[in-house]
């Protein structure tokens, strides 16, 4: 049971077994469909098209009422993190406090304009989506 020793261990007070953990994760994945939100806002997967980072973040904020965290490599989005409270309601992915004005902000390794690279799922032939994304629960 290597998985239970590493991934999802912080969720133990909420989930008592792996099945409940993964079932909830899948339900959240479909409920908070980032790819659909981005596509509806006009942000389509492309290895060459560049989109304003602020527009991508705004689309997510408008849909889920929370600020995501994005991780980029050069000018391409690699991951988009959605953060949740322990009751699975979205929350801002607050990373640190700004020393200049004492406001919270979500750090990002992304430039002002980014691409949403096309990727092919290793599990399904010809399945593409904008970006993989990760759910993060509130730290314990």
N, C-alpha and C positions, 0 to 999 in steps of 0.2 A: 504494500500500500504506500508506495513512494509518493504518489500524487498528494495524498492526504497529509503527508509530512511536510510539504513545501507550499503548494498552491492552495489558496483559500483558507489557510489556517486562521487568519484573522476573523473569519466569518463564523467561527465555531459557536459563539453565543447565539447567533441567529439561526444557523443551520446545524443540525445534529448528524447529517450524513451527506455523502458525496452526491447522491441522487438529487436531493433537495437543492443543493448548491448549484449543480449544473442545470437543473430544470429552471431555476429562477434566472440564471445567467442567460439561458436561451430565450426565456420570456422577455427579459429586459432588452436583449439584442433586437428582437422583432418589434417591441413597443417603441423603442427609441432608434428608429431606422435612420441612421445618419446619411447613408447613401441616397435614400429617397428624398430626404430634406434637401441635400445639396443638389440633386438632379432637378427637383422642382424649382429651386432658386436659380437654375441655369448653370450650375457648376458641374460640368460633366468630366468624366475621366479623360485625361489627355496627357501624353508625355511631352507635348510641345506647348500647349496653350498655358498662359500664365494668368492667374486670377488674383485679385487683391485679397490679401490675408484678412483684412478687416471685414470684407464682404462675407467670407466663409464663416468667420467667427459670428458675425451678426445673424446669418441664416440659422446657425445652431442656437444662438441665444433666443431668437424669436420663436423657434419651434419648441424648445425645451426649457426656456426661462432660466438658463444656467450657462456660464462661460466654460467652454472646453479648454483643454490643454492640447496643443499641437506640437509634434516633434517632426523636425525636417532634417533632411540630409541635402546639403546644398540648397537648391531651390525647389525641392519636391517634398510634399507631405508624406511622411512614413507612417505616422500614427496620429490618431485623434482620440484623446481620452475624455470620456464622460465620467463625472464624479457623482456619487450618490451618498445620501445620508443612510443610516442603518435601516430606515423604513423604505428605502429604495425610491425616494423622491430625489430628483436631480438637485445638485448644488454646484456652485462655482468651484472650479478646480483652482483654489487659491494656493499658491505655492510659497510666496514670501511677501514681506512688507517692503514697500518702497522707502528707502531712507530719506528721500527728498521731501515727500509729502505725507508720509505715514499711511498711505493707502495700500490696500492689498492688490496684488496683481498676479496674473498667471504668466509665468515665464515661458518663453518660446524660443526655440532654436531656428525659427523661420524668418525669412526676409519678408519685405512688404508685398511681394508678388511671388506666388508659388504655383507649381503644377500639381495636379491630382493624378498621379500616374495610374495607368491602366495596369492591372495585374490579373493573372489567370490563377484561379483557384487550383490547387494541386489535387483537390478531391473531385472536381467536376470538370469535364471537358468543356472548353469554350465559355466558361463562366467568368465574367468580368465584373468588377465593381470599382468604385473610386478609391477607397483606402480601407485598410484594416483599422479597426478601432477597439479600444479597450475600455472596459467598465472599471471604475475604481470606487470602492466604498470608503466611507469615512474611516480614517485610521483609528485604531483602538487606543 
